């Protein structure tokens, strides 16, 4: 099946202003002839156009051409509202234009309460899927492409495929993000009227070649703390796997798989799989990169769950020490502040799940889409992040990007 047959017709893309959504815009503009319809939260139609223009420039990293500007239509819309907040006439007009939907919009915060995460990740998906249903009733709809996460597998250990979802019980998931993304998948899997493809990326990091990112969550939170000398201890347990892939790999992978494999229901992993690095390697690369960039990083001691629990308890007690023990109290409060910053990510230091990506890797590599070796990728994103002080200063030139060979040569 050719790419043009899939994405020659208009594609509606949610989450276009987000980190992954912008990468998908760039990929579709480069490799398809489709018009992109992009709902965007704004106070007015005019404000949506302004925000959209800023998004397009950021997605391309340059001023867009006239053709690129013409291929994007920015529509005021909010996935958290019924009909995305649109009047009936506008809603039905949008449905008449839409041939495929790529649903990237979601909250990726790990610390939302369940009701809020449900409203964005589940109810928001239902609201967007309603547009697919409206388009299908008009007879011109193709496929609903839904971006999920590999971590909907929750706390399960061992090898999992892209169709596995544990029971909807809080103890099966690390946070409300995982649980509500799993619920959104169930919603789509329970219907049979519309073709659905689900894409499950693992932790999405910076660009595979440059490390460039403006999204400083997940991996980058502990990386920043280590580079700044603020994380003397880290927990780890089990295999302590950290599966991460580049934003450009996810965008290219999604578009490539969308044209390669299509049916009533298809699930895909976009993951490092057997090549995932682990927590110890993450710490080692971060420390070495920080030193090479003239930082003074902490050298976190890796401890098991029991010692980590004892440490966090001790810090909490120290923070409540009486005023007659000011040094202990100050140490405890500083420790509590650091733990608050790290705690949403602590559960991901105890991952023993391997995401089976054999089928997807075969298809993607055949199309020239591949991740670099995971350790090399980790060095690239660490170099960009630490070299730019996590986005606080611009990258002057490529000298900050340290290759694997240079890292090995400097350390030897």
Secondary structure as UniProt FT lines:
FT   HELIX           3..7
FT   STRAND          11..14
FT   TURN            16..17
FT   HELIX           19..31
FT   STRAND          36..40
FT   HELIX           45..60
FT   HELIX           66..70
FT   STRAND          72..76
FT   TURN            79..80
FT   HELIX           82..85
FT   HELIX           88..97
FT   STRAND          100..103
FT   HELIX           114..118
FT   HELIX           119..123
FT   HELIX           124..137
FT   TURN            138..139
FT   STRAND          144..147
FT   HELIX           150..153
FT   TURN            154..155
FT   STRAND          158..160
FT   TURN            162..163
FT   HELIX           170..172
FT   HELIX           176..189
FT   STRAND          196..201
FT   STRAND          203..205
FT   TURN            208..210
FT   HELIX           219..227
FT   TURN            228..229
FT   STRAND          233..235
FT   TURN            238..239
FT   STRAND          241..242
FT   STRAND          244..246
FT   HELIX           247..260
FT   STRAND          265..270
FT   HELIX           273..275
FT   STRAND          277..278
FT   HELIX           279..292
FT   TURN            293..294
FT   STRAND          301..303
FT   HELIX           305..319
FT   TURN            323..324
FT   HELIX           326..346
FT   HELIX           347..349
FT   STRAND          353..355
FT   HELIX           358..366
FT   TURN            367..368
FT   HELIX           374..387
FT   TURN            388..392
FT   HELIX           398..400
FT   HELIX           404..411
//
